[in-house]
Amino acid sequence: MRKSILIFAALLISWGMQAQISIGAARASAIGTVVTVKGIVTSGSELGSIRYFQDNTGGIAAYGSLLNAVVRGDSITLTGTLKNYNQLLEIDPVASFNVNSSGNTLPTPELITIDSINEAREAELVRINSVTFTTNPGGTFGSNTSYNFTANGVSSSMYVRSNHPLIGTVIPSGPVDLVGIVSQFHYSSPTSGYQLLCRDTNDIILNNVIMLTSPLSESNITQTGLTLSWTTNLAGTSQLMYGANPDLLNLSLVNTTLVTAHSISLTGLTASQIVYVKAFSVDGTDTAFSPLRPYISRSNSSGDIKVFFNHPVDHSAASGENALFLQQAIDDTLIAYINRAEESIDFTMYNFTETGLSSVSGALNAAYARGVDVRIIFDGSAANSGIQNVVDGIKKIGSFQGADYTIMHNKFIIIDAYHSNPNKAIVWTGSTNLTDGQVNLDPNNVTVITDQSLAKTYTLEFNEMFGTSGLNPDVAKAKFGKFKTDNTPHKFIIAGKEVECYFSPSDNTNDYLIRTIASADNKLDIGTMLITRSDIAYALQDAVNLRSVALRVLTNAFGNNSTTVDGILTALIGNDYQDDANNPGIMHHKYMIVDEGTTSNPTVFTGSHNWSNNANNSNDENTLIFLNDQRIANLFYQSFLYRFNENKYMSIDAAGAANGLKMYPNPAHAELNIEFTSQNQQAAQILIYAVNGALVAQHSQNLVAGSNLVKVNLQNLKAGAYVVVLKSTNQAPFYGNLIVE
C-alpha cells in the first residue's frame, strides 16, 4: 500500500500536479520550488494585488492579478512558485488556484509584542496592544509612507500603500491596539525591513482614551481671524494654545462644554499673520492633542494672479480673458519682476543655465547691488551653470546628495514677502526651469500670485531648506527631501477664492491630487509630463466609469509613463489619451483642470509636482490648487485645448493613416491654402469646426485626380483654434488643426 501511494505521488508530480503541503512546509522549501498550499485569506484588495493567507502552521503571500477577485475569508488552494521579493517570501507566479469556500472566520490574530515582528511570523495576522505612534500623531495617514510606533521601549513601523483605506484618516495621538499582517521589505538584509500592514480603520482599535478622529481644519479665514475645527471619539473640552512663536505658545482659548465636534475661532489677528496652534481636548484625566501647525490669516494684497504659457493657446475657448502666450519671453518677464524687488528675493530653481536666455543672474546681481536681500537654493545634482554667474555675496545652498536624497525640483521665486506694502509680495511658480529648452522650446507654464500670505508661506518652506531665516545658509539645520516636515499653512483666501498650497514630500501631495480627481463631476482635462502611479490611473478610471466624467489626457511623448498606466488610460479613453508627439521638446506641464466651464467647482491643480513616486515621496516640489475659480480654469483650458487638439487632429485621419493635408499659412489670417492628393476626380467638402464642435464654415470643391490646391476664405472667423475636416466622396476624411490670428 505504501508503495502504491508513492507511485501515485510520483505520477502527480510527473503530470504537473503538486501534492498539497502545509504552509509551514512550503516556507521551509527552497526558493524556486513549486508548491500547493491551502489556507484562509486574511487580506483583500486594500493591499493591492497581493493576498496573504494562512493555516495553523504559518502564513504566506501570493502575488498576481489572477487573485484580484479573492477576498478575506475565502478558503483557497493555490499552486505556484516560491519567490523572494525584497526578503518577503511569496508565491509568484501563481499557476492555478481554487476558492474552496467563502465567508470563513478569519484566524484569530496572535497577540505578540513588537520584538516578535520577525521571520517566524511573516505573513501571519497578529495583534499588538498599547502602541503609540511616534510619526506625526494627530496628523493624517498618507500613501506609500511608513509610520513608526512604539511600546515598552521597542519600535517598529506600519506601512500604508497607495489607494489604502487609511489614507486621510487621523493618526492616533494616544495608545491603541494594532491588528495587521507581518510583512517585510528590504533590498538586501534578510533580517531587516519587517513592518506591519494594517488593512483598514478596523485594524486600529481605540482604547477608552480620548483621541482626535479628524485632523484640525481651518475655515472662515479673514484678515483678523480664522476658525479651527476637529472631532474626537469621546466628548471633551475644546482648547487651543497658540502664539507667534512655535516654541512659545503663550495664549489660550478654552470652551469647557464637553462635545465630540469642536470649533474655536481665533480673533484679533492682523492681515497675513502666521499663528502656531496646538489644539487639545480633555476628557477627565485624558488629553488628545493635535500636531503643532502654523495657520495664516487672509492678506490685504490685491490677489492678482497671472498665468503665462510659452506656447500658443486657443483664444476661441476664452470665456472672458485671453490666456497669455509669452513667446521666448518668460526669462525677460522674470527679470522684470526681479527688477521691481525692493527688499528680498528668495530664489529656488532645479536647473538654471543661461545659454540662450537673457541674464537672470545679472538681474539678481543688480538687485543685490541695490541692497535687496537675495538668497538662492539650487539642486545639487543639476548643471546650474547660471549659479556660477551670481556674485559671491549672494548666499546659496545646493540640495544634499546621497542615498537619502533625490532632487530639489522646485522652481519658485518669492519677492518682497514681508514688505510693508502687501502688493509688493509676489510668488512666481510653475513648471518652468530656467534653461534655453525649458523657456523657449518645451511647453511650460508660470503662475504669478500677488498675495502676502502665500509669499510668507513659501518663505517658510524656503527657510526649511536654507536652514535659517537669515542671509547665510545653515547646512547643519537645512532639510531637504524626506527630512522636511509639514510645517506650512495650507489654506488661503486669495481675491475671494480658495487656494491650497502643498510641498513635497512632507505634505502627501499625491493624496490631494487624487482628491482633486475625485472632485470632478463633469470633465477632467490633464496636461502633465508623465503619469507613473497606478493609483492616479485608477482614480481616473473611477471618474470615468463611476461618475461618467469626460476625460482627456495629454502627456509627453518622450516621458516614461508606466505600462500599467498607459494600458489603463488607453483602454479607458482611446485617442482622448494623447502623447505630445507633434512638437519638438518635452511637454513639461504638470496641471489638471476640473469641471472648467461648469457651475460645479472649476479647479486647477498645478505646480512643479510630477505625477510620480519620486515627486510624492522624495523630491522637493510645490503645488497650488485653485478651487472654484473659473477664470484660472479657463486660462489653463486655453493652453490645454490648443495642445491637445494639435496632437489629436494633426497626425491621424479616420483610417488611422498619416495625415495627407498640407495647410498653410498656419497660423492663418484671411485665407488658408490646403494641398491634398485625390485618388480620382470627386466632390469634396471642407468643414471648419470650433473646438466646441460647432460648424463655423464650409466650402465645396470639385477635386481632380492627383494634386489639388484649395483656397478657403477665413475672413469671417474670429481668432482662435479650429479643426479642419476634408470630406470627399471616395476617400476617408482628413483632419487638421488650424489657428486663425
N, C-alpha and C positions, 0 to 999 in steps of 0.2 A: 504493500500500500504506500509506504514511504517513497519507494522508487517511482511509483506512478505519479505522485504529487510533484516530485522533482522534474519528471519528464514533462508534465503539463505546464509547470512554471517556465521551463526552458522553451516550450513551444510558444507561450505567451510572449516572451521576450523576442523570439525569432519572428513572430508575426507583428512586431512593432507595438505590442501591448505591454504595459508595465504592471507588475504586481503592486497592489496598494500597500504602502507602508505608513507608519505614524509620522507626524510632522517632526517629532524629536529625532527619529531615524533619518529623515530627509536632511535635517540640519547637520547631522553628523557625516553626511555623504560629501564626496569631493565635488568641487565646482566643475560644471560641465556634465554632471550626472543627470540623466532623465529620470524623474521621479513621478509617482502618482500618489497623491495625498488627499485626505478628506478632512473637512473642518467646518466650523461655523464662522461666517463672515462678520467681522467686527467694524468695518468701515465701509462708507459708500462714496459717492461722487465728491463729497466735500474735500477729499484728499486727492482728487484728480483721477487719473487712470489706474492708479494702484489700488489693490484691495488687500487688506490684512485679514487673515483668518487663522483659527487655532483649534486644536483638540486638547485632550487632557495631558499631552506630552510637551506642548510648546506652541509657538506661533510662527508664521512665515508670511512673507509678502509675495504677491503675484502682480505682474505688471502687463498692461496691454489693453488696447481699445476693445478687444474681444470681450472684456469683462464689464463694459460700461453699464449693462443692464443689471448687474449683480448688486444687491443691496444688503444692508445689515440684516442679520437673522437668517440669511439663506444658508442652507447646508449644501456645500459643493464638493464634488470630487473632481480633481484637476490633475492634468498631466502636463509637464513642461520641464525645461532645463534649468538647473541651478546656476545662478549668476551672482557675481559680486559687483554691486553697483555702489561705488564710493563707500565701501565697507558694509553696506546693507545686503544681507543675503535675501535674494528674491528669485522667484521662478519667472524666467523671461528668456525665450518666448514661451507663451502658453500654447501648447499643441492642441489641447481639447479640454473641455470641462462640461460638467453636467450639474444642473441645480436639482438636488435630490428632494428638497422641500424648502418652503419659505415660512417666515414668521416664527422661527425658532427663538427661544430665550437665549440671549447672549450670555457668554461666560461671565461669571461674577468677577469684577476687577479685583486682582490680587492687591491687598494692602501692603505697600512697601515703603521704604524710606528712600530719600533722594540718592544715597550712595548705592542703592540696589538697582539703579538705572544702568544696566550693563548688558553684556552679550548674553548672559543666561536668560534674560527676559526680553530680548529683542523680539519685536512683532507681537508681544502679548499686551492685553488690556490690563492696566494697573490703576491703582488709586494711591495718591499721596495726600495726607491730611495736613492741615495747618501750615500751608506755604504762604509766603509773602512775595509779591512781585517787586523786584528792585528796578526794573526798566519802566520808567515813565508811569508810575502808579497814578491813577486818576485821569490819565490820558486815554487815547483810543488805540485799538489794535489796527495795524496796517498790514499790507500784503507783503509777502516774501521777507519777513522780518522775524528775528529771534528775540524772545523776551525772557530775561533771566528771572529766576525765582529762587528763594532760599527757605530753609527750615533747619533749625538746630545747628546753625553754622555751616551747613553744606549747601552748595548751589548747583543748579542745572538750568536748562533752558527749554522753553516751549516754542515751537516754530509754527508760524501762520503763513500758509502758502497763498498764492493769488486766488481770487474768487472764493474765499473761505467764508463761512457764515459768521465768524467772529469779527470780520473787518468792520470797523466803525463802531464797535461796541466798546464799553469802558473797561480799561484795565483795572482790576480791583485794587483798592488802596489799603485793604486790610487782609487779615488771614482768610484763606479759602481752602477748600479741598479740591484737588485736581484729579480728574479721570482722563486717561488718554492711552495712546499706544506708544510703546517704547520703539523708537526708530534710531537710525544712525546715518550721519552724513559727514564723511571726512575723505579728502582726496588721497591720503596716504596712510594714516595710522589706523590699524585695525582695532585699537582700544580707545579711540577718541571719537568725538563728534556725536555722542549719544544725546538724544533730545526727545521730548515728549510731544506727541501730536494729539492735541485735543480736537474733538470733531465738531462741536458746536457749543452754544452757550450752556447747554445742559451738563457739559463736562466741567464747568466751573461752578462749584457748589458753594453758595454763600452761607457762611455761618451766621449765628444770631448776633451779628455785628453790623452797625450802620455803615453803608458804603455808597459812593456815588454810582448811579446807574445810567447817567448821561454825562457827556462832557460839558464843561462850562461853555455857554454860548452867549454872545452879545447881541443886543438889539437896541432900537431907539437911540442910535448913535447921533448925537448932536454936538455942537461946539462947546457945550457946557456939561455934558454928561453922557452916560450910557447905562443900559440895564443889563445885568448879568443873571442868567438862569441856569438851574441844574435840577436834577432829581436824585432821590435816594431810595434805597429799598425799604428803609424804616423811617417813620416820622421823626424829625429832628428840628433843631433851630436852623435859622438861615443867617450866616455870619460872613463878613468879609474883613480881611486885613489887607491894607493897601498902602502904597506910597510911591513916591517918585524914584526911589532907590530900591532895587531888588533885595538889597541887604538890610534895609531899614523900613519895614512895613509898620509905620508909626500911627496909622489911622485905622479906625474900625467902624463897622456898621453891624448892628445886631437886631434881628427880629426873633423874639423868643417863642413865637407861636410854632407849635410842633406840626410840621407838614412834610409831605414827601415831594411836593413840587415847589421849588424855591425860586424866589426872584427878589433881587435887591437893585435899586437904582443908585448909581454914583452921581452925585451932583457937585456943582461948584468947580468944575474943571474949566480950563481955558482951551481955546482952539488948538488942535494938534498937540495936546498934552498926552504924553506916554505915562501910563499908570500901571504899576505892577500889582497883581492881585492874587491872593490865595483865599479861596472860598472854603468854608467848612460848615458842617452840620453836626450838632451834638445830640446824642440820644442817651441820657443818663451819664454813664461813665465812658461811653464810646464816642469817638470823633472820626468823621470822614473828611479827608482833605482833598482838595483839587490840587493839581500841579501849580506851581508858581508860574504865571504867564503875564506878558505885557499886553495891554489893550491901549487903544488910542482914540481920542475924541476927533470929531469932524474938523476939518481945516476951514479957514475962511479964504482959501485960494479960489481962483476962478474955476478950477476944474476943467480947464480947456484940454481936450485930447485930440492930438493929430496922429494920423496913421499914414505912413509913406510906403510905397511899393516901388521897387526898382525895375519893374516890367510893366508892359501895357495892361490896362484894366478896361472893363466893359462898362462904359458910362450909360449904355442903354438900360442897364439894370439899376441905375441910381434911383433911389426913392426920394431924393431931395438934394443930396450933396454929392458931387463927383469925387470919387477916390483920387488921391494924388499919386501920379506917376513921376518919380524923380529919376530921369534918365541920366545915369552916370553922375549923380549929384548927391548921393547920400553922404559921402565924405565931406563935401562942401557944406551941406546942411548942418552936419555935426560941428564943423568948425565955426559956423555962425553962432550956434548955441554956446560953444566954449568961449567964443569972443565976448559973449554977454555976461559971463560969470564974474561976480563981484567979490565973493568971499571964499567959496570952496568948490572943488571938483574931486569927486571920488570916481575913479575910472577902472572898470574891470573889463577885460577882453580876453577871450580864449585865444584868438590868433590876430596879431597886429603886425602886418608887413606893409610898408608904404610904397613899394614899387607899383607904379601905375595909378597912385592915388595922390590927391592933394595932401599937404603936410599937416596931418593931425598932430604929430609930435611938435611941430612948430607952433601950433596954436596953444598946446599945453605949456610949452616953454614960455610963450609970451604971457600966458595967464600967470604963471609962476613969477615972471619978472615984474608984473604989475601988482604983486602982493597977494595973489589968490593962493590959498592952501590947496595943493594938488597932491593926491595920493593915488597909487596905481597898484592893482593886483592883476597878475597875468598867469596863464597856465605855464607851469614849469617844464612841460614836455613839448610845447609847440614852438614854432620857429621864432615868432615875435621879434623880428629884426627891427620893427618900429620902436621897440623899447630902447634900443641902443641909441636912438636919436633924441631921447629925452634927457635933459640935463641931469647931472648927478644930484643937484639939490632937491629934486623931486624924489621922494622916497617910494620904494617899490618892494613888492614881495611876490615871488612866484609860488604857485601851489607846490606842495611837497611831492616828492617822487618816492616810489617804493611799492611793495606788495600790497600795502594797505590803502593805496590811493589810485584813482583813475585820472579824470581830467577836471580842471576848472573850466567849465563850458559856458559860464555866464558871458553876456555881452551887455552890461548895463553901465550907465553913467549917471551920477547924481550931481546936480548943480545947485549950490546955494540952499541946502536943505534947511539950515537954521537961520536964514536971512530974516530980518525984521519985516521985510515986505513978503508976505506969503506967496505973492505971484511971481517971485523970483525962483521959487523952489521947483525944480524940474527933475523928472525921471525919464531917461532915454533907455528903452529896452527893445527886445525883439529877437529876431533870428540872425541878424546880420553881423558877421565878423568884419574886421577892418582889413580886408585883403582885396587885391585887384579883382580876383574872381568873384568874391562874395558881393562886392559893391557893384561891379559892372557887368557881371555875367549871370551868376546863379540867382534864380528867383528868390527874393527875400523881402522881409518887411521890417519896419521900425515903428514903434509906438512911443509917442512923447506925451507925458502927462504933467500938467501943472497942478500939483497938489502937495502941500507941505506934509500932510500926514503920511502919504505914501513915500515921499522923499525921506522922511525920518525913519520909516520902517526899513527901506532899502539901506539906509546908513547903518542901522543895527546889524544887518546881515554883512555889510562890508566890514564893520568893526570886528565881527567874529572871525572873519578870515584874516584880517590885518593884525589881529591880536590886541588891538587897542583903539581907543578913540583919538589918540594923539597922532602926531605927524610922522613919527618913526615907527615902523612895524616892530611888533614884539614876537619874535619867532617862537619863543617858549610858550606863548599863550595863543598863538594863531591856530585856528581849527579849520580843516578842510574835510570834505567828503564825509565819511561815516562818523567822524569825530565831532561834527557840529550837533547842536541841539535845536529843538523847536523853540526859538526864543524871540519871535517877532509877532506883532499883531497880524491878523489875517483878514479882517473885515473892515470895509471903508464905505463911506458915502461920498461919492465924487460927482459934483454937478447934479446932485439929486438922484444918482443911480448907485446901485450896489456894485461894489468891486471887491473881489477877493484876491489875495496875494499869497503864494506859497513858494518855499525854497526847498530844493532837493539837496541831499537825500533825507533831511531831518523831518520833513513835513508830510510824508506819504502822499506825494503829489499824484501818483497814478490812481489812487483811490478817488481823488477829486476829478480826475479825468473820466473815470468810469461813471462817477456820479453825474457828470455833465452829459455823458452819452445817455444815461438813464432818464435825464430830464426832457429829452426830445419827445414831442408829441406828434410832430408832422414831418419834419425834414432834418437831415443832417448832411452838411457839405464839409468835407475834410480835405485839407491840403497839408500833408505832412511828409517830411523826407522819408521816414520809414516807420513801419509798424512791425515789431518783432515779438510782442507779448500776446500770447493766445487769449489771455483774459480780456484784452481790449477787443480782439476779433469776436469773441463770444458775446461780449456786451453789445457790439454792433449787430450781431446775428439776432440777439433777443429784440433789439429795437425794430428790426425789420419783421421778424416772424411773429412777435408777440404784440407789437403796437402798430404795425403797418407803417412805420416811418420810412419815408423816401430817402434812400441813402446814396450818396455819390462820394467817391474817394479818389483822390489823386495823390500818388506817391512818386518817389524819384526812381527813374528807370534804372539808375545805377546803384540803388540802395540795396541793402541786404535784408529784405523782407523775408521772414522765415517761410519755409514751405507750408507749414501748418496754417499760418495766417493767410498767405496767398491762396491756398486751397479753399479756405473758408470763405473769403471775400469774393473770389471768382465764382464759386458756386452760388453765392448768395445774391450778387447783383450783376453778374455778367460784365458787359462792357461799360457799366457805370462804375467799375473799378478800373482806373486808368493809371498807367505809368507815364510820366512826363517825358515821352520818348522823342518828341518832335523838336526839341530845343537843345542847344549845347548847354553844358554846365550841369550843375546839381540843383534840382528843385529842393530848396533848403528850408521852406516854410515849416512851421510846426503849429498849425492852427486848426480849430474846429468851429464851425458856425452852426448853431442850433436854432431851428424854427425862425429863420430870417423871413421877414415879410408877413409874419402871422401875429396874432394877438396873444399867442401862448406865452412865451417868455424868450424872446430873441437873446441869444447868449453867444459870447465868443470866448474861447479858451485859446490862449496864445502865449508866446514867450520863447525861451531857448530850449525847452524840455523836449528832447526826442522821445518817441513812444517806445521805449526800450527798457530793459532791465537795468542797464548801467545808469541811465538817466534818473531812474527812480531810486536805485539802491546805493549808488556810489558817486556819481558825478555831482559837481556843484552846478545847480541850474536855478532858474527863476521862472515863475509862471503867473500870469494875470488872468482872471476870469471876469468878464464884463457881463453882468446879469441884467436881463430885461432892458436891453439897450439896442433898439432897432437901428439907431444911427451907426454905431460901431459895427453891428452885424452886417449892415448893408455895405459899408466901406470894404470889409473883408470879402463880402459876397461878390462885389465887382471884380476883385482880384481873382477869386476862385473861378467865377464863371468864364472869364477870359481864358484862363489856362486850361480849364477842364474841357471846354468846347474846342479849343485849339487842338487838343490831343484826341478827343473823341471823333471829331469830324474831319480833320485834315488828313488822316492817314488811312482811312478804310472806306470802301464802298459797300453796297448792300451785300455783295457776294464775298466780302472779306478780302478782296484783292487790293493791290496798291492803288492809290488814287491817281487817276489819269488826268485830272484837271490841272491846268495852269491858269492862275488868276493873278492879274497884275493891273495897275499897282495895288499893293496891299500892305498898308492901309491905302484906301482909295478916297477920292473926294467927289467928283462929279460923274465919272464914268469908269466902268470896270471892263477890262478885257478878259475874255475866257477862251482859252485854247483847248480843243477837245478833238480827239480822234474818233470818228464814227466808223463803225464796221460797214455801213452801207448808207444809202440815201434814206432818210427817215425824218419824221417830225419830232420836235423836242420842245420841252418847256423848261424854262429856268425860273425856279421859285426861290424867293428870298424870305427867310423867316427870322423874326426876332427870337432871342434866346428863350422867351417865354412860350414859344410855339406859335405865335400869331403870324399869319401870312401877311407880309407888308408890301411885296412887289412880285410881279410875274412878267415873263417875257416869252413869247412864242417864236420859234425859229425852225426853218427847214434846213436840215443838215445834209451835206454832201458826203459821199463816201471818202474817207481819208481825213485830212486835217481841216478843221473849221476854226474860224475866229469870230466870236460873237461879242458884240459891244452892248453893254447894258447901262442904261441911264440911271444914275443914283441920286439925282438932284432932289428928289422928294424924300430921301431918307435922312433921319436925324443921325448925328454922330453916335457911334456905338458899335457893338459886335453883332454879327448876323451869321446865319447858316445859309449857305447857297446849295441848292439841290438842282441837279440837272437830270430831268427825266426824259427818256427817249422811247420810241416805240419798241425797239428790238434789243435794247441793252439795259442792264441793271442800272439803277440810279447812281450818280456820283455826288459826293458831298465835299464841301469846302467851307472853311471858316473865313469870314470877311470882316475887316474893320473899316468903318466909314469915319472919316475925320470931318 
